[in-house]
Amino acid sequence: MVDTLAMALGLHPAAPEFWMPLAFMGLLCLVVLAAMVLDGFDIGVGCLSVFAPQSLRPRMLSLLSPWRDANEFWLFLGLGLFMAAFPLAWGRVMGELYLPLTLMAVGTLLRTFGYELRVRAPREMQSYFGRLFGMGALLTALSHGLLLAQVVMLSQADTVQLGFSLFTAVCAVAAYCLLGASWLIMREGGELRARAIFWGRRCVRWAAAGAVGVSVVLALGNPGIFLKWSSGLTRALAACLWVGMLVAFVCIEMCLQRMINTSIRSTALPFLMTLLVFGLTFAGLTYSFFPYLVLDELTIWDAAAAPESLELVLVMAAVALPIALAFNARVYRGMFGLSVPPEPPEFGR
């Protein structure tokens, strides 16, 4: 497959002009997936804090403390890689997606501003900055839905695009809320876990509807993508992807229903199944668009920087990424399992 693709481009598979843009695209996909998943539960908990009782908000936000700075690392890393590796696509992407990207930047700024000042503010002001963090998370989730809808429906009429964009934005908020709720179920007990179960049950079907809607519109709106998924071995791949998503959504629904009717206990299954849904959705979108950055117009090789520049960025990434990954692996190792409050130190008399 790689040889066929290289021949179609008139390049040798071992030529830097061919494999370096491909390598950077793979690296960028991994970073985007990490940002979507690891920053996703942060966004989801922030969105849920808008609707949570005032008495539960401080605990919800305090659970995020060990990972707040690490979560934002993936977003900036992805932006840096995209600008360095594919500079010829930056202007086109910004021109097409300036509104959702601007909303995402504003939402990220509000999240950072609200969370950091909540920790440092006087007690009477902490609730205000906590709400600001929640509104920033809600705006970020909405922007992700708008961005996805705009990418999927670039060639559609404005009226149709507006309706689908609003639907996708709502479903994106539901998907992030589901991820945040399933993480809270795994991390916390008591009233917060009980409310997280109900939040998750309200969101799971909206998230499923969003995944189906985006897939159907993407396939029917672009004959090339429909043909790509319906020919040869890719039909079996598409069937496996859909079966996997169906099983994941059914498992989430059944697990949350069982926790309401029988017992409320700590479990990581809803969180792991939600991660699987996010991963399968991203894998399907990546395969659908590959090798384009702008569908049917700009490939990764058209937008890539010169091989010399890519080689320099690759050397820098090879030095910096192992250190960053080691740091993040140490930070994220405690994100699973029940949160245990720290024991107060014993002071000598």
Secondary structure, 3 states (H helix, E strand, C coil): CHHHHHHHHCCCCCCHHHHHHHHHHHHHHHHHHHHHHHHHHHHHHHHHHHHCCCCCHHHHHHCCHHHHHHHHHHHHHHHHHHHHHCHHHHHHHHHHHHHHHHHHHHHHHHHHHHHHHHHHCCHHHHHHHHHHHHHHHHHHHHHHHHHHHHHHCCCCCHHHHHHHHHHHHHHHHHHHHHHHHHHHHHHCCHHHHHHHHHHHHHHHHHHHHHHHHHHHHHHHHCHHHHHHHHCCCHHHHHHHHHHHHHHHHHHHHHHHHHHHHCCCCCCCHHHHHHHHHHHHHHHHHHHHHCCEEECCCEEHHHHCCCHHHHHHHHHHHHHHHHHHHHHHHHHHCCCCCCCCCCCCCCCCC
